[in-house]
Amino acid sequence: MKVAYPVRVRKEEGVYTVQGLKPLDNVLTYGKSIEKALENTREALTGVLGAMLDHGQKIPPPPKTKSAKGVYWVEPAPSVAIPILVRRAREEAGLTLVELAEKLQVTYQAVQKWERSGTNPTVATLDRVLQALG
């Protein structure tokens, strides 16, 4: 699984402006070069998704957008991508936070923490989660 969202990049008066495409069209940034604009986009995307995670909002799946001129796919930082993937896998398995916690013999707060931005679960923890989710 991969977490990446499309953005449209336009060059206007020597500056590259970036706007996310639906459902994350609230991601807006710019840069003096395409590289800097995409770097800033990753930071902005990480911030938007991180805030959504921390407020318990549903994270929209990446759209099935076709490749087009000026459209780039941007991945958030791992500190946000990993919690998104953990939550997505848990939801696809049809488990609540409590049910997954019981399978792992941890508190539901521990599972909840793994689904928030900025957490850094160990590889061993992620392996246990994957095993519990089949």
MOCORQUI-V138752 format. One record per helix or strand of 2 or more residues. SS is the DSSP state (helix for helix, strand for strand). FROM is the first residue (numbers start at 1). LEN is the number of residues. If there is no record, write none. Layout:
SS_FROM_LEN ; SS_FROM_LEN
This chain:
strand_5_8 ; strand_15_6 ; strand_28_4 ; helix_34_21 ; strand_71_4 ; helix_78_15 ; helix_97_8 ; helix_108_7 ; helix_123_11
